[in-house]
Amino acid sequence: MNELCTSCFENHGIKETALSIVNKRNNEVICGSCSKYGYSLSEKELLEIMNQFFVTGSIPPEIGGPAPIFQFNEYQYPGDVEFLTELDKDLKKITNATKVGLFHYGPPLWRLGYTEHYQSLVFDKVQDKKRDNIWQDIISRCTEETLDVGECIYRVRTGEKLPPANPSEFDTPPLEYTKNGRFNSETTQIFYGAGDIETCLHETRASLSDYIMLAKFSVAKPLKVLNLSRTNESDASNEFERIDRMLQKLAYGGKDEYSLCQELSREIALRGYDGFITNSYFGQAHKRQLFNISLFGYPVAKEKLKLISTNRLKITSIAYEYSYGPVNDNHILDKPRLKALSEKMLNLELDNEDNFDEINQLIDELKTLLECRSNEPI
């Protein structure tokens, strides 16, 4: 293996990743490759750099699962990825030392949350009784729980001034003051809360410029809730049949998933639940699990919750932990051409044998389009 050390790299992120991984029990030495002082890197450590920086670091935000853009192995050496930046030299050093190659990776669709249930609801758009049956299967495999009398639920409000310390000020907002959110809509009003204060602060995107008001509630009546973070997967024979994959996608996904989230919320309400528990969106980047407690309607007005106390909160400390990844490769798609190809494919009758040659030609054009490279760095 070619000798490499932590000072051999030009890219800041790779260098910092290497320093976080390397065994520092030994002193820095003068490297035979770069002639600088640095910590020697073993093959195992170089492979860990590949995994942390290029694989984990390439996972897009709001993907709802571990779905990296890049992957590597010994069969793809020397690799087919170019960045047209200083990153290319660093990548070549690592791949030559370890004899693995970096390549574009198409992850299994279940990693993206595209399970059989999601396929049927979103892409196949099944309706009527079939759609009801799908939702029933999803809901029946989640855990039913009870929030007992006396349990605490926190809710936070932010704004340019402090609201009055009245119970009604912390109930679900009136419909005219709300916008459609992840689970709430014009037909389903949601009281968003949590079992801890930090989750509330994350979910409200509280900032240093906000007045922050905390309300502490006590459960006044037993509340039947559905815990979407705890599912029974005993009936799933493969990853595509798992419920938790889809529910994780809905909890972590972006606004494109809101309509399906709102439909799920309505289906839970129709079955007589007082609310549901979900993974918090911000739990993706937290050292512990964060959960939201969502209750239907106006639980304060309905005396399901009792206001115990109110306080102003002041944020006293903010800190971020982060990891590194590649900015992008130089693979730029010609989007107008891709759209034109897609329209041609949609207009073809797939069951018509006369179209087979044209289909093959379009597929070849698509492959050529996907393999094309730009000449400028991104």
C-alpha positions in Angstrom: 0.0 0.0 0.0 1.2 3.5 -0.8 2.1 5.5 2.3 -0.3 8.2 3.1 -0.7 10.5 6.1 -3.2 13.1 7.3 -1.2 15.9 5.6 -1.3 14.3 2.2 -4.7 15.7 1.3 -5.6 19.1 -0.2 -9.4 19.0 0.5 -10.3 20.5 3.9 -13.1 18.0 4.5 -11.0 14.9 3.7 -8.2 16.2 5.9 -10.5 16.9 8.8 -12.2 13.5 8.4 -8.8 11.8 8.4 -7.8 13.6 11.6 -11.0 12.5 13.3 -10.4 8.8 12.3 -6.7 8.3 12.6 -5.1 6.6 15.6 -3.1 9.4 17.3 -1.4 7.2 19.9 1.8 7.5 17.8 3.5 10.9 17.2 3.4 12.7 13.8 6.1 11.7 11.5 7.6 13.0 8.2 5.6 11.3 5.5 7.4 9.7 2.6 4.7 10.7 0.2 4.2 14.4 0.9 7.4 15.2 3.0 5.2 16.9 5.7 4.5 16.0 9.3 1.4 14.0 9.7 -0.2 10.9 11.2 0.3 7.7 9.2 -3.0 6.2 7.9 -3.6 2.5 7.7 -5.6 0.8 4.9 -8.5 0.3 7.4 -8.5 4.0 8.2 -8.4 5.0 4.5 -11.4 2.8 3.8 -13.2 4.5 6.8 -12.4 7.9 5.2 -13.9 6.6 1.9 -17.0 5.5 3.8 -17.5 8.5 6.0 -16.7 11.2 3.4 -17.8 9.9 0.1 -20.6 7.4 1.0 -22.3 8.8 4.1 -21.3 12.4 3.1 -23.2 12.0 -0.2 -26.6 11.2 1.3 -29.0 14.0 0.2 -31.0 15.8 2.8 -34.6 14.8 3.5 -34.1 11.5 1.8 -35.8 9.5 4.5 -33.3 6.7 4.6 -29.6 5.7 4.2 -29.4 6.3 0.5 -25.9 7.5 -0.6 -25.1 8.8 -4.1 -21.7 7.1 -4.1 -20.4 3.7 -3.1 -17.0 2.0 -3.5 -15.6 -1.5 -3.8 -12.6 -3.4 -5.2 -14.4 -4.4 -8.4 -14.9 -0.8 -9.5 -11.2 0.2 -9.2 -10.0 2.8 -10.3 -13.6 4.2 -10.2 -15.6 6.4 -12.5 -16.3 9.6 -10.5 -14.6 12.9 -11.2 -15.2 16.2 -9.4 -13.0 18.6 -11.4 -11.7 20.1 -8.1 -8.8 19.4 -5.8 -10.9 16.5 -4.5 -9.8 14.4 -7.5 -6.2 14.3 -6.5 -7.1 13.2 -3.0 -9.5 10.6 -4.2 -6.9 9.1 -6.5 -4.4 8.9 -3.7 -6.8 6.9 -1.5 -8.1 4.6 -4.3 -4.5 3.8 -5.5 -3.5 3.0 -1.9 -6.5 0.8 -1.2 -7.3 -0.5 -4.7 -11.0 0.4 -4.4 -13.0 2.5 -6.9 -15.7 5.1 -6.3 -18.8 4.8 -8.4 -22.3 6.2 -8.8 -24.6 4.2 -6.7 -28.3 3.4 -7.3 -29.5 2.3 -3.8 -32.4 -0.2 -3.4 -35.6 1.8 -3.5 -36.7 0.6 0.0 -33.8 2.7 1.3 -35.6 5.7 -0.1 -38.9 4.7 1.5 -40.4 3.6 -1.8 -42.0 0.5 -0.3 -45.0 -1.5 -1.7 -47.4 0.6 0.3 -45.9 3.8 -0.9 -45.9 2.6 -4.5 -49.6 1.7 -4.3 -50.7 5.0 -2.6 -48.5 7.5 -4.5 -47.6 6.0 -7.9 -50.4 3.5 -8.6 -52.9 5.9 -6.9 -55.2 3.1 -5.9 -58.6 4.3 -4.7 -61.7 3.4 -2.8 -61.7 0.1 -0.9 -58.2 -0.8 -2.0 -56.8 2.4 -0.6 -58.7 2.0 2.6 -57.3 -1.5 3.0 -53.7 -0.2 2.5 -54.2 2.4 5.2 -55.8 -0.1 7.5 -52.7 -2.4 7.1 -50.3 0.4 7.9 -52.3 1.6 10.9 -52.9 -1.9 12.3 -49.1 -2.6 12.3 -48.4 0.5 14.5 -48.5 0.4 18.3 -51.6 1.6 20.1 -50.7 3.4 23.4 -52.4 5.4 26.1 -51.2 8.8 27.5 -52.2 8.5 31.1 -53.7 11.2 33.3 -50.8 13.3 34.7 -48.4 12.8 31.9 -46.7 16.0 30.7 -46.8 17.5 27.2 -44.9 20.6 26.3 -45.8 23.2 23.6 -43.8 26.2 22.5 -44.9 29.4 20.7 -42.5 31.9 19.1 -43.1 35.4 17.9 -42.2 39.0 18.1 -44.0 39.4 21.5 -45.1 37.3 24.3 -48.7 36.0 24.1 -51.0 36.2 27.2 -50.5 33.3 29.6 -54.0 31.9 28.9 -54.7 28.2 28.1 -56.5 29.1 24.8 -53.3 30.8 23.6 -51.5 27.5 23.5 -54.3 25.3 22.1 -54.4 24.4 18.4 -54.5 27.7 16.4 -57.8 28.8 14.8 -58.1 27.5 11.3 -57.8 31.0 9.8 -54.4 31.4 11.3 -52.9 28.1 10.2 -51.2 26.9 7.0 -51.1 23.3 5.8 -48.2 21.6 7.5 -46.8 18.1 7.6 -49.8 16.5 9.3 -52.4 19.3 9.6 -54.7 20.5 6.9 -57.9 22.4 6.4 -59.9 19.3 7.4 -57.6 18.1 10.2 -56.4 20.5 12.9 -53.4 19.4 14.9 -52.0 20.3 18.3 -48.3 19.8 18.0 -46.4 19.1 21.2 -43.7 16.9 22.6 -42.6 15.1 25.8 -39.5 17.3 26.2 -38.7 21.0 25.7 -35.8 20.6 23.3 -37.9 18.8 20.7 -40.4 21.7 20.8 -37.6 24.3 20.3 -36.3 22.3 17.3 -39.8 21.9 15.7 -40.6 25.6 16.1 -37.3 26.6 14.6 -36.8 29.0 17.5 -34.1 31.6 17.0 -32.2 34.1 19.1 -34.4 36.9 17.8 -37.7 35.2 19.0 -39.7 35.6 22.1 -40.2 32.0 23.2 -43.1 31.0 25.3 -43.3 27.5 26.9 -46.5 25.9 28.1 -46.5 22.8 30.2 -49.7 20.7 30.1 -50.9 17.7 32.0 -53.0 15.0 30.4 -56.5 15.4 32.0 -58.2 12.4 30.4 -56.6 9.1 29.1 -55.7 9.7 25.5 -55.6 6.8 22.9 -52.7 7.5 20.5 -51.0 5.6 17.7 -47.2 5.4 18.0 -45.9 5.5 14.4 -42.4 5.0 15.5 -43.1 1.5 16.9 -44.2 -1.0 14.2 -44.8 -4.7 14.0 -42.9 -6.0 11.0 -43.5 -9.7 11.6 -45.7 -9.9 8.5 -43.0 -8.3 6.2 -41.2 -10.9 4.2 -38.8 -8.4 2.7 -37.7 -4.8 3.1 -40.3 -3.5 0.6 -43.1 -4.8 2.8 -41.9 -3.0 5.9 -44.1 -0.2 7.3 -41.3 1.6 9.2 -39.4 2.4 6.0 -42.4 4.4 4.6 -43.3 6.1 7.9 -39.6 7.2 8.3 -39.8 8.7 4.9 -43.0 10.6 5.8 -41.4 11.9 9.1 -38.1 12.9 7.5 -39.1 13.8 4.0 -39.7 17.3 2.6 -42.8 19.2 1.6 -43.4 16.8 -1.3 -44.6 14.3 1.3 -47.0 16.6 3.1 -50.1 15.5 1.2 -49.5 11.8 2.1 -48.7 12.8 5.7 -52.0 14.7 5.9 -53.9 11.8 4.4 -52.3 9.4 7.0 -53.4 11.9 9.8 -57.0 11.9 8.6 -57.0 8.1 8.4 -55.8 7.9 12.0 -58.4 10.4 13.2 -61.2 8.4 11.4 -60.3 5.4 13.5 -61.1 7.2 16.7 -57.6 8.0 18.0 -56.9 11.2 20.0 -53.6 11.6 18.3 -50.3 10.0 17.3 -46.6 9.9 18.1 -44.0 10.3 15.4 -40.2 10.6 15.0 -39.2 14.3 15.0 -37.8 15.6 11.8 -34.8 16.8 13.8 -34.1 13.4 15.3 -32.1 12.7 12.1 -29.3 14.8 13.6 -29.6 14.2 17.3 -27.8 12.0 19.7 -31.0 10.7 21.1 -34.4 9.9 19.6 -36.8 12.8 19.5 -40.6 12.4 19.3 -43.5 14.6 18.5 -46.9 14.2 20.1 -49.7 15.3 17.8 -53.3 15.5 19.1 -56.4 16.1 16.9 -58.6 19.1 17.2 -58.5 21.4 20.2 -57.5 19.3 23.2 -57.2 22.2 25.6 -60.7 23.5 24.8 -62.0 19.9 25.0 -60.4 19.6 28.5 -58.2 16.7 27.4 -55.2 18.8 28.5 -54.8 21.0 31.5 -52.4 24.0 31.5 -50.0 23.6 34.5 -47.6 26.6 33.9 -46.1 29.0 31.4 -42.7 30.4 31.1 -40.6 32.5 28.8 -37.5 30.6 27.5 -34.2 32.2 26.5 -31.8 30.2 24.4 -28.4 30.3 26.2 -26.3 28.0 24.1 -26.1 26.8 20.5 -23.6 24.3 19.1 -23.4 22.3 15.9 -21.6 19.0 15.2 -21.1 18.1 11.6 -19.3 15.8 9.2 -18.0 16.3 5.7 -18.8 15.1 2.3 -18.2 15.9 -1.4 -19.9 19.0 -2.9 -20.9 17.3 -6.1 -19.4 15.4 -9.0 -19.3 16.9 -12.5 -22.2 15.0 -13.8 -24.7 17.6 -15.0 -27.9 16.4 -16.7 -29.3 18.2 -19.7 -32.7 18.7 -18.1 -34.6 20.0 -21.2 -33.3 16.9 -23.2 -34.3 14.6 -20.3 -37.8 16.1 -20.2 -38.2 15.6 -23.9 -37.1 12.0 -23.7 -39.5 11.4 -20.8 -42.4 12.9 -22.8 -41.6 10.6 -25.7 -41.5 7.6 -23.5 -44.8 8.5 -21.9 -46.5 8.8 -25.2 -45.5 5.4 -26.4 -47.8 2.4 -26.1 -45.6 -0.1 -24.3 -47.8 -3.1 -25.3 -47.4 -2.3 -29.0 -44.7 -4.4 -30.6 -44.2 -1.8 -33.3 -42.8 0.5 -30.7 -40.1 -1.8 -29.4 -37.4 -0.4 -31.7 -38.3 3.1 -30.8 -38.2 2.2 -27.1 -34.8 0.7 -27.4 -33.6 3.8 -29.2 -34.9 6.1 -26.5 -33.3 3.9 -23.8 -29.9 4.2 -25.6 -30.4 8.0 -25.8 -31.1 8.1 -22.1 -28.0 6.1 -21.3 -25.9 8.5 -23.4 -27.5 11.4 -21.6 -26.7 10.0 -18.2 -23.1 9.3 -19.1 -22.4 12.7 -20.5 -20.0 14.9 -18.5 -19.6 18.7 -18.2 -16.4 20.5 -18.7 -16.8 22.9 -15.8 -16.6 22.4 -12.1 -19.9 22.7 -10.2 
